[in-house]
Amino acid sequence: MMAEATSKTEGVYRLLKSEIENLTLRPGTRLSEVVVADRIGASRTPVREAIRRLAREGLVRFTPGEVAQVAPVSLGGVRTLFEFRMVLEPAAIAMITRDGAAAPELIEPFRDLLGGFERVEARLPGAGRDALAADFSALTERFDQALIAATHNEPLAKTIADQQGQMVRLRRIARTDPDQFATSLREHLRMCRAVLDGDPGAAADEVTRHLDRALHTILNALARDAALPAAVDVHI
């Protein structure tokens, strides 16, 4: 019975998380347990547990009176998120790079990723960004997952993983500047090479530079988005 309840909660969680990430549930949308349960054909208990799990990940917030809503996006919140990532992820990739000296299998995924990014780079002049966007997006997601999987510090890995849902939503809201495609590609190439070269300091520095550039790209995109008032709380 416990396994069945856990499975139901997981299913509701995954559905709601997907709807938040792809903006089916827009920022600020109220999440009534009764309404959600009725819509998806679930009981209120797994809906309640799923909503609280999403709140721990920052995708849902509770307003006064314990009313749940899809968390709005604020420019200040974006800054805070990236400042947090700039503490966590450089530490994680430096740890992975050091561990890779004694356990090469830990960094092997980054060798595969490097090959993938190099193939995208080779096709870029002829194919153009639009033709390569799906492949590049899949590679960057694999990079994020490889970082989490290879981090031996479990609390650190879990904390990084918990930020991923917010990043998926930000990318969809902000729509990465197309001029930044080649820049992001070069950054991922440098990050992979630093790991494979066994240089923890360089790997950490490359991640920091990548996150700093991504922060400014997303802030600029949010600021100029014509739909900004409907999607984002603008305060710094």
Backbone as JSON, one array per atom type, in Angstrom:
{
  "sequence": "MMAEATSKTEGVYRLLKSEIENLTLRPGTRLSEVVVADRIGASRTPVREAIRRLAREGLVRFTPGEVAQVAPVSLGGVRTLFEFRMVLEPAAIAMITRDGAAAPELIEPFRDLLGGFERVEARLPGAGRDALAADFSALTERFDQALIAATHNEPLAKTIADQQGQMVRLRRIARTDPDQFATSLREHLRMCRAVLDGDPGAAADEVTRHLDRALHTILNALARDAALPAAVDVHI",
  "N": [[0.83, -1.21, 0.0], [1.94, 1.24, 0.81], [3.92, 1.56, -1.17], [2.31, 1.87, -3.39], [1.01, 4.29, -2.82], [3.22, 6.01, -2.82], [3.98, 5.77, -5.47], [1.77, 6.95, -6.76], [1.94, 9.59, -5.82], [4.4, 10.3, -6.96], [3.75, 10.17, -9.67], [1.84, 12.27, -9.9], [3.43, 14.4, -9.1], [5.4, 14.46, -11.16], [3.8, 15.07, -13.38], [2.69, 17.62, -12.71], [5.05, 19.07, -12.4], [6.1, 18.98, -15.0], [4.1, 20.44, -16.33], [4.43, 22.94, -15.17], [7.06, 23.56, -15.93], [6.86, 23.64, -18.75], [5.19, 25.73, -19.05], [2.46, 25.35, -19.24], [1.09, 25.53, -16.89], [1.05, 28.62, -15.8], [3.28, 31.11, -14.34], [2.2, 32.2, -11.17], [-0.26, 30.94, -11.24], [-2.99, 29.62, -9.45], [-2.98, 26.77, -7.34], [-5.19, 24.77, -6.5], [-5.88, 22.12, -4.37], [-8.21, 20.58, -4.59], [-9.19, 21.25, -7.16], [-7.04, 20.54, -8.82], [-6.82, 17.79, -8.22], [-9.3, 16.87, -9.15], [-9.07, 17.5, -11.86], [-6.96, 15.88, -12.82], [-7.7, 13.4, -12.03], [-7.04, 12.25, -9.53], [-6.57, 11.47, -6.02], [-6.76, 13.73, -3.17], [-4.59, 13.52, -1.41], [-2.08, 12.55, -2.67], [-1.82, 14.73, -4.42], [-1.51, 16.9, -2.66], [0.94, 16.18, -1.43], [2.64, 16.17, -3.64], [2.54, 18.87, -4.43], [3.74, 20.08, -2.2], [6.28, 19.01, -2.4], [7.11, 20.2, -4.81], [7.15, 22.79, -3.9], [9.34, 22.72, -2.19], [11.31, 22.63, -4.08], [11.19, 25.1, -5.14], [9.41, 25.7, -7.17], [6.79, 26.07, -6.59], [4.91, 28.21, -4.47], [3.69, 29.2, -1.23], [1.13, 31.34, -0.41], [-0.08, 33.82, 1.98], [-2.37, 32.25, 4.17], [-1.97, 29.76, 3.28], [-2.34, 29.18, 0.56], [-1.58, 27.61, -2.39], [0.48, 28.4, -5.17], [1.77, 28.55, -8.53], [5.11, 29.39, -8.58], [5.95, 32.78, -9.02], [8.19, 34.5, -11.3], [10.96, 36.41, -10.58], [13.2, 39.11, -11.23], [15.04, 39.55, -9.25], [14.9, 37.08, -7.98], [15.94, 35.42, -9.97], [18.57, 36.32, -10.03], [19.37, 35.54, -7.44], [19.11, 32.75, -7.62], [21.1, 32.14, -9.53], [23.36, 33.09, -8.23], [23.46, 31.25, -6.17], [23.84, 28.89, -7.66], [26.37, 29.48, -8.61], [27.92, 29.08, -6.44], [27.55, 26.37, -5.83], [27.94, 24.71, -8.21], [30.56, 25.17, -9.41], [32.08, 24.14, -7.27], [31.25, 21.48, -7.31], [32.09, 20.56, -9.88], [34.83, 20.86, -9.68], [35.37, 19.0, -7.67], [34.61, 16.64, -8.98], [36.51, 16.6, -11.04], [38.89, 16.29, -9.58], [38.35, 13.79, -8.38], [38.31, 12.24, -10.64], [40.93, 11.69, -11.28], [41.7, 9.46, -9.82], [39.62, 7.77, -10.35], [38.87, 7.22, -13.31], [36.54, 6.5, -14.68], [34.53, 8.11, -13.75], [34.7, 10.53, -15.07], [34.34, 9.87, -17.67], [31.8, 10.22, -18.97], [31.98, 12.95, -19.62], [33.83, 12.94, -21.62], [32.44, 11.73, -23.69], [30.47, 13.68, -23.96], [32.04, 15.86, -24.76], [32.79, 15.01, -27.32], [30.27, 15.08, -28.52], [29.61, 17.84, -28.38], [31.68, 18.82, -29.96], [30.97, 17.78, -32.43], [28.63, 19.19, -32.93], [29.75, 21.75, -33.11], [31.3, 21.43, -35.42], [29.33, 21.22, -37.35], [28.06, 23.64, -37.25], [28.77, 25.98, -38.93], [27.62, 25.37, -41.47], [25.06, 24.26, -40.99], [23.69, 25.96, -39.23], [22.13, 27.67, -36.41], [19.38, 27.03, -35.79], [18.92, 24.48, -36.86], [20.49, 22.95, -35.25], [19.68, 23.29, -32.69], [18.05, 21.5, -31.14], [19.73, 19.26, -30.79], [21.87, 20.45, -29.42], [20.59, 21.39, -27.11], [19.84, 18.94, -25.94], [22.36, 17.91, -25.37], [23.36, 19.79, -23.51], [21.59, 19.35, -21.43], [22.3, 16.72, -20.8], [24.88, 17.24, -19.92], [24.37, 18.67, -17.55], [23.11, 16.62, -16.08], [25.17, 14.76, -15.96], [26.99, 16.11, -14.35], [25.59, 16.13, -11.93], [25.33, 13.35, -11.45], [27.97, 12.48, -11.17], [28.91, 13.71, -8.93], [30.14, 13.04, -5.83], [29.36, 13.83, -3.34], [26.48, 13.55, -1.74], [24.4, 15.34, -0.61], [25.16, 17.74, -1.87], [24.9, 17.08, -4.6], [22.15, 16.54, -4.7], [21.09, 19.06, -4.05], [21.91, 20.59, -6.22], [20.5, 19.24, -8.22], [17.9, 19.86, -7.51], [17.6, 22.43, -8.4], [17.16, 22.31, -11.08], [14.58, 22.21, -12.26], [13.67, 24.86, -12.07], [15.45, 26.07, -13.82], [14.79, 24.99, -16.31], [12.28, 26.13, -16.73], [12.97, 28.85, -16.74], [14.51, 29.02, -19.05], [12.57, 28.61, -20.98], [10.83, 30.75, -20.53], [12.49, 32.96, -20.9], [13.77, 32.58, -23.33], [16.57, 31.89, -24.8], [18.99, 34.14, -26.04], [19.53, 34.12, -29.47], [22.0, 34.86, -30.5], [23.76, 34.02, -28.63], [24.23, 31.36, -28.89], [26.57, 30.18, -30.1], [28.44, 31.1, -28.29], [27.7, 29.83, -25.87], [28.09, 27.21, -26.67], [30.9, 27.14, -27.03], [31.63, 27.57, -24.38], [30.73, 25.22, -23.11], [32.36, 23.37, -24.37], [34.87, 24.16, -23.35], [34.48, 23.69, -20.61], [34.15, 20.87, -20.52], [36.67, 20.08, -21.53], [38.4, 21.04, -19.57], [37.74, 19.43, -17.38], [38.5, 16.91, -18.39], [41.18, 17.38, -18.77], [42.07, 17.29, -16.22], [42.14, 19.49, -14.48], [41.15, 21.01, -11.81], [40.82, 23.71, -10.89], [40.63, 25.22, -13.27], [38.36, 24.05, -14.38], [36.39, 24.77, -12.51], [36.51, 27.56, -12.76], [35.68, 27.89, -15.42], [33.02, 27.01, -15.29], [31.97, 28.95, -13.57], [32.28, 31.29, -15.15], [30.6, 30.62, -17.28], [28.07, 30.47, -16.01], [27.8, 33.08, -15.08], [27.68, 34.54, -17.47], [25.37, 33.36, -18.55], [23.47, 34.17, -16.69], [23.3, 36.99, -17.17], [22.42, 36.96, -19.8], [19.87, 35.8, -19.54], [18.6, 37.63, -17.8], [18.59, 39.91, -19.44], [17.0, 39.0, -21.53], [14.56, 38.55, -20.21], [13.96, 41.15, -19.43], [13.42, 42.44, -21.84], [11.3, 41.07, -22.86], [8.18, 41.0, -24.39], [6.0, 39.9, -23.18], [6.44, 40.14, -20.54], [5.07, 41.44, -18.25], [2.95, 39.69, -17.79], [4.1, 37.35, -17.04], [6.15, 37.64, -15.22], [7.31, 38.85, -12.09], [8.56, 41.93, -11.76], [11.14, 42.89, -10.03], [14.06, 43.91, -8.32]],
  "CA": [[0.0, 0.0, 0.0], [2.84, 2.39, 0.87], [4.55, 1.7, -2.48], [1.29, 2.39, -4.31], [0.82, 5.71, -2.51], [4.42, 6.7, -3.28], [3.91, 5.8, -6.93], [0.76, 7.94, -7.15], [2.51, 10.91, -5.57], [5.44, 10.52, -7.96], [3.08, 10.46, -10.94], [1.26, 13.61, -9.82], [4.57, 15.32, -9.06], [6.01, 14.56, -12.5], [2.86, 15.76, -14.26], [2.63, 19.04, -12.37], [6.36, 19.67, -12.69], [6.17, 19.16, -16.46], [3.19, 21.52, -16.72], [5.05, 24.2, -14.72], [8.25, 23.81, -16.75], [6.52, 24.01, -20.13], [4.33, 26.91, -18.95], [1.03, 25.05, -19.26], [0.71, 26.23, -15.66], [1.83, 29.85, -15.84], [3.63, 31.7, -13.05], [1.1, 32.84, -10.47], [-1.47, 30.13, -11.29], [-3.37, 29.02, -8.18], [-3.01, 25.31, -7.36], [-6.15, 24.23, -5.52], [-5.8, 20.66, -4.29], [-9.47, 20.0, -5.08], [-9.28, 21.45, -8.6], [-6.01, 19.72, -9.46], [-7.19, 16.38, -8.06], [-10.41, 16.59, -10.05], [-8.61, 17.6, -13.25], [-6.09, 14.78, -13.24], [-8.27, 12.12, -11.59], [-6.28, 11.71, -8.4], [-7.08, 11.89, -4.71], [-6.11, 14.95, -2.7], [-3.35, 13.28, -0.66], [-0.89, 12.65, -3.52], [-1.72, 16.08, -4.95], [-0.95, 17.72, -1.58], [2.34, 15.82, -1.25], [3.37, 16.61, -4.83], [2.64, 20.32, -4.37], [4.73, 20.43, -1.18], [7.6, 18.67, -2.96], [7.44, 21.24, -5.77], [7.47, 23.98, -3.11], [10.73, 22.57, -1.71], [12.19, 22.87, -5.23], [11.06, 26.49, -5.55], [8.5, 25.86, -8.3], [5.49, 26.44, -6.02], [5.03, 28.94, -3.2], [2.46, 29.33, -0.47], [0.81, 32.71, -0.03], [-0.78, 33.83, 3.27], [-3.55, 31.4, 4.13], [-1.54, 28.46, 2.75], [-2.81, 28.97, -0.8], [-0.44, 27.28, -3.25], [0.46, 28.91, -6.54], [3.01, 28.4, -9.28], [5.97, 30.49, -8.15], [6.28, 33.8, -10.01], [9.61, 34.68, -11.6], [11.4, 37.79, -10.36], [14.59, 39.34, -11.62], [15.83, 39.32, -8.05], [14.96, 35.64, -7.77], [16.89, 34.86, -10.95], [19.93, 36.62, -9.53], [19.62, 34.7, -6.27], [19.3, 31.39, -8.09], [22.41, 32.0, -10.17], [24.4, 33.24, -7.2], [23.51, 29.95, -5.49], [24.48, 27.94, -8.57], [27.8, 29.81, -8.74], [28.59, 28.5, -5.27], [27.43, 24.92, -5.85], [28.4, 23.96, -9.38], [32.02, 25.15, -9.51], [32.6, 23.2, -6.27], [30.96, 20.11, -7.75], [32.91, 20.14, -11.02], [36.2, 20.72, -9.18], [35.38, 17.73, -6.97], [34.58, 15.57, -10.0], [37.8, 16.6, -11.74], [39.88, 15.66, -8.69], [38.02, 12.36, -8.25], [38.59, 11.56, -11.9], [42.33, 11.25, -11.34], [41.76, 8.11, -9.25], [38.5, 6.97, -10.89], [38.62, 7.79, -14.64], [35.19, 6.23, -15.16], [33.66, 9.2, -13.33], [34.73, 11.64, -16.03], [34.13, 9.36, -19.02], [30.66, 10.9, -19.63], [32.38, 14.24, -20.15], [34.52, 12.67, -22.89], [31.36, 11.53, -24.66], [29.85, 14.99, -24.18], [32.96, 16.66, -25.55], [32.62, 14.58, -28.7], [28.98, 15.59, -29.01], [29.72, 19.28, -28.59], [32.58, 19.04, -31.11], [30.21, 17.49, -33.66], [27.75, 20.36, -33.15], [30.61, 22.84, -33.55], [31.71, 21.17, -36.79], [28.17, 21.4, -38.23], [27.48, 24.97, -37.06], [28.86, 26.93, -40.05], [26.73, 25.04, -42.57], [23.69, 23.93, -40.59], [23.05, 27.07, -38.55], [21.67, 27.44, -35.04], [18.05, 26.42, -35.68], [19.01, 23.05, -37.17], [21.28, 22.27, -34.23], [19.18, 23.66, -31.36], [17.57, 20.34, -30.38], [20.9, 18.46, -30.41], [22.63, 21.18, -28.42], [19.8, 21.38, -25.87], [19.95, 17.6, -25.35], [23.72, 17.78, -24.84], [23.5, 20.6, -22.29], [20.86, 18.65, -20.37], [23.15, 15.6, -20.41], [25.99, 17.8, -19.14], [23.86, 18.94, -16.2], [22.87, 15.34, -15.41], [26.48, 14.15, -15.7], [27.53, 16.82, -13.2], [24.89, 15.63, -10.73], [25.59, 11.93, -11.25], [29.37, 12.23, -10.81], [29.24, 14.38, -7.66], [30.04, 12.01, -4.8], [28.72, 14.41, -2.16], [25.05, 13.4, -2.04], [23.62, 16.56, -0.4], [25.51, 18.71, -2.91], [24.29, 16.62, -5.84], [20.7, 16.72, -4.6], [20.78, 20.48, -4.08], [22.04, 21.02, -7.63], [19.39, 18.65, -8.98], [16.66, 20.56, -7.15], [17.51, 23.71, -9.11], [17.02, 22.11, -12.52], [13.24, 22.56, -12.72], [13.61, 26.3, -12.24], [16.22, 26.45, -14.99], [14.02, 24.63, -17.51], [11.24, 27.14, -16.88], [13.6, 30.12, -17.1], [14.9, 28.98, -20.47], [11.37, 28.74, -21.79], [10.31, 32.1, -20.37], [13.42, 33.98, -21.37], [14.2, 32.28, -24.7], [17.98, 32.27, -24.9], [19.36, 34.98, -27.17], [20.15, 33.28, -30.5], [23.4, 35.24, -30.72], [24.58, 33.41, -27.59], [24.35, 29.92, -29.13], [27.97, 29.82, -30.31], [29.16, 31.38, -27.04], [27.4, 28.74, -24.93], [28.76, 26.01, -27.18], [32.32, 27.23, -26.68], [31.75, 27.42, -22.92], [30.6, 23.8, -22.77], [33.59, 22.71, -24.83], [35.95, 24.46, -22.4], [34.21, 23.01, -19.35], [34.47, 19.45, -20.7], [38.12, 19.9, -21.7], [39.05, 21.27, -18.27], [37.54, 18.21, -16.59], [39.29, 15.83, -18.96], [42.59, 17.72, -18.57], [42.39, 17.09, -14.81], [42.46, 20.78, -13.88], [39.96, 21.41, -11.03], [40.67, 25.16, -10.85], [40.15, 25.68, -14.57], [36.99, 23.57, -14.54], [35.53, 25.61, -11.68], [36.49, 28.9, -13.35], [34.87, 27.86, -16.64], [31.62, 26.93, -14.88], [31.6, 30.27, -13.04], [32.12, 32.22, -16.26], [29.41, 30.22, -18.03], [26.87, 30.84, -15.25], [27.71, 34.54, -15.05], [27.2, 34.97, -18.79], [23.99, 32.91, -18.7], [22.64, 35.05, -15.86], [23.07, 38.26, -17.84], [21.61, 36.69, -20.99], [18.48, 35.57, -19.13], [18.06, 38.9, -17.3], [18.34, 40.79, -20.59], [15.86, 38.46, -22.27], [13.37, 38.81, -19.42], [13.69, 42.59, -19.41], [12.89, 42.91, -23.12], [10.2, 40.21, -23.28], [6.92, 41.74, -24.48], [5.02, 39.26, -22.29], [7.0, 40.2, -19.2], [4.15, 41.71, -17.15], [2.07, 38.55, -17.54], [4.83, 36.16, -16.61], [7.26, 37.88, -14.31], [7.29, 39.95, -11.14], [9.79, 42.65, -12.01], [11.77, 43.64, -8.96], [15.46, 43.5, -8.17]],
  "C": [[0.87, 1.26, 0.0], [3.49, 2.65, -0.48], [3.57, 2.29, -3.48], [1.07, 3.88, -4.09], [2.01, 6.54, -3.01], [4.4, 6.84, -4.79], [2.91, 6.84, -7.42], [1.28, 9.36, -6.95], [3.56, 11.26, -6.61], [4.82, 10.88, -9.31], [2.49, 11.86, -10.98], [2.37, 14.66, -9.85], [5.16, 15.54, -10.45], [5.1, 15.33, -13.46], [2.84, 17.25, -13.97], [3.96, 19.75, -12.67], [6.51, 19.93, -14.18], [5.3, 20.33, -16.9], [3.72, 22.89, -16.29], [6.22, 24.55, -15.63], [7.91, 24.25, -18.16], [5.5, 25.14, -20.21], [2.86, 26.63, -19.25], [0.39, 25.65, -18.02], [1.61, 27.45, -15.55], [2.22, 30.33, -14.44], [2.44, 32.44, -12.44], [-0.19, 32.05, -10.47], [-1.75, 29.5, -9.93], [-3.48, 27.51, -8.33], [-3.91, 24.81, -6.23], [-6.05, 22.71, -5.54], [-7.05, 20.01, -4.9], [-9.53, 20.08, -6.61], [-8.26, 20.57, -9.33], [-6.38, 18.25, -9.38], [-8.31, 16.0, -9.01], [-9.96, 16.57, -11.51], [-7.82, 16.38, -13.7], [-6.58, 13.42, -12.76], [-7.48, 11.45, -10.5], [-6.96, 12.12, -7.1], [-6.27, 13.08, -4.21], [-4.77, 14.7, -2.02], [-2.12, 13.31, -1.55], [-0.71, 14.03, -4.15], [-1.07, 17.0, -3.92], [0.56, 17.45, -1.43], [3.19, 16.28, -2.43], [3.57, 18.12, -4.82], [3.69, 20.74, -3.34], [6.15, 20.08, -1.65], [8.04, 19.74, -3.97], [7.78, 22.55, -5.06], [8.9, 23.91, -2.6], [11.72, 22.86, -2.83], [12.07, 24.3, -5.75], [10.12, 26.73, -6.72], [7.09, 26.24, -7.86], [5.77, 27.25, -4.76], [3.66, 29.0, -2.54], [2.27, 30.78, -0.05], [0.11, 32.67, 1.33], [-2.12, 33.08, 3.19], [-3.27, 30.04, 3.54], [-2.15, 28.15, 1.39], [-1.59, 28.74, -1.69], [-0.62, 27.91, -4.62], [1.8, 28.63, -7.2], [3.87, 29.62, -8.99], [6.19, 31.49, -9.27], [7.79, 33.85, -10.23], [9.94, 36.14, -11.36], [12.85, 37.92, -10.79], [15.52, 39.13, -10.43], [15.98, 37.84, -7.76], [15.91, 34.95, -8.72], [18.32, 35.1, -10.49], [20.3, 35.7, -8.36], [19.91, 33.26, -6.68], [20.69, 31.21, -8.69], [23.55, 32.21, -9.19], [24.58, 31.93, -6.44], [24.21, 28.92, -6.36], [25.98, 28.2, -8.69], [28.6, 29.43, -7.51], [28.65, 26.98, -5.42], [28.19, 24.25, -6.99], [29.9, 24.03, -9.63], [32.65, 24.18, -8.49], [32.41, 21.76, -6.72], [31.88, 19.69, -8.88], [34.38, 20.03, -10.64], [36.37, 19.39, -8.45], [35.44, 16.56, -7.95], [35.92, 15.46, -10.7], [38.89, 15.96, -10.88], [39.61, 14.17, -8.55], [38.39, 11.58, -9.49], [40.02, 11.09, -12.04], [42.47, 9.82, -10.84], [40.69, 7.19, -9.83], [38.11, 7.54, -12.26], [37.21, 7.56, -15.16], [34.21, 7.35, -14.8], [33.59, 10.31, -14.38], [34.52, 11.17, -17.47], [32.91, 9.99, -19.7], [31.03, 12.25, -20.23], [33.19, 14.09, -21.45], [33.49, 12.48, -24.0], [30.69, 12.87, -24.99], [30.74, 15.89, -25.03], [32.84, 16.3, -27.03], [31.33, 15.1, -29.31], [29.03, 17.07, -29.3], [30.62, 19.6, -29.79], [31.86, 18.76, -32.42], [29.24, 18.63, -33.97], [28.57, 21.52, -33.69], [31.0, 22.67, -35.02], [30.57, 21.43, -37.78], [27.66, 22.83, -38.23], [27.6, 25.88, -38.27], [27.86, 26.65, -41.18], [25.28, 24.89, -42.16], [22.97, 25.12, -39.96], [22.44, 26.65, -37.22], [20.37, 26.66, -34.98], [18.1, 24.91, -35.91], [19.69, 22.27, -36.07], [20.72, 22.47, -32.82], [18.77, 22.46, -30.53], [18.74, 19.49, -29.9], [21.68, 19.14, -29.3], [21.91, 21.19, -27.08], [19.91, 20.03, -25.17], [21.33, 17.4, -24.72], [23.89, 18.58, -23.55], [22.74, 19.96, -21.13], [21.66, 17.46, -19.88], [24.34, 16.08, -19.59], [25.54, 18.04, -17.7], [23.66, 17.64, -15.42], [24.18, 14.63, -15.08], [27.14, 14.79, -14.47], [26.91, 16.3, -11.91], [25.3, 14.2, -10.42], [27.01, 11.66, -10.74], [29.78, 12.9, -9.51], [29.05, 13.41, -6.51], [29.39, 12.52, -3.51], [27.21, 14.45, -2.41], [24.23, 14.65, -1.76], [23.9, 17.63, -1.46], [24.84, 18.34, -4.23], [22.78, 16.85, -5.83], [20.31, 18.19, -4.68], [20.89, 21.03, -5.5], [20.86, 20.5, -8.44], [18.09, 19.4, -8.72], [16.5, 21.89, -7.88], [17.12, 23.54, -10.58], [15.64, 22.49, -13.04], [13.09, 24.05, -12.95], [14.35, 26.73, -13.5], [15.47, 26.11, -16.27], [12.97, 25.7, -17.78], [11.84, 28.48, -17.31], [14.0, 30.15, -18.57], [13.69, 29.18, -21.36], [10.8, 30.15, -21.72], [11.19, 33.11, -21.09], [13.82, 33.8, -22.83], [15.62, 32.79, -24.92], [18.25, 33.05, -26.18], [20.06, 34.14, -28.23], [21.61, 33.61, -30.76], [24.33, 34.57, -29.71], [24.82, 31.93, -27.82], [25.83, 29.51, -29.23], [28.79, 30.04, -29.04], [28.95, 30.25, -26.04], [28.06, 27.44, -25.37], [30.24, 26.02, -26.81], [32.53, 27.04, -25.18], [31.66, 25.95, -22.52], [31.8, 23.0, -23.24], [34.72, 22.93, -23.83], [35.72, 23.75, -21.07], [34.56, 21.53, -19.44], [35.97, 19.23, -20.78], [38.85, 20.1, -20.38], [38.91, 20.05, -17.37], [38.46, 17.11, -17.08], [40.8, 16.1, -18.84], [43.02, 17.56, -17.11], [42.75, 18.36, -14.08], [41.24, 21.3, -13.11], [39.73, 22.92, -11.02], [40.11, 25.71, -12.15], [38.7, 25.27, -14.79], [36.02, 24.45, -13.75], [35.41, 27.02, -12.27], [35.6, 28.94, -14.59], [33.38, 27.78, -16.31], [31.14, 28.29, -14.37], [31.37, 31.26, -14.17], [30.87, 31.9, -17.07], [28.13, 30.68, -17.31], [26.7, 32.36, -15.2], [27.19, 35.07, -16.38], [25.75, 34.58, -18.99], [23.04, 33.78, -17.88], [22.31, 36.35, -16.6], [22.23, 38.07, -19.11], [20.14, 36.55, -20.62], [17.86, 36.86, -18.6], [17.72, 39.84, -18.45], [17.12, 40.32, -21.37], [14.55, 38.72, -21.53], [12.98, 40.28, -19.49], [13.07, 43.08, -20.71], [11.69, 42.1, -23.61], [8.89, 40.99, -23.26], [5.87, 41.18, -23.53], [5.43, 39.34, -20.83], [5.96, 40.46, -18.1], [3.26, 40.53, -16.81], [2.8, 37.38, -16.9], [5.77, 36.39, -15.44], [6.96, 39.03, -13.36], [8.61, 40.71, -11.28], [10.2, 43.44, -10.78], [13.16, 43.09, -8.75], [15.87, 43.62, -6.71]]
}
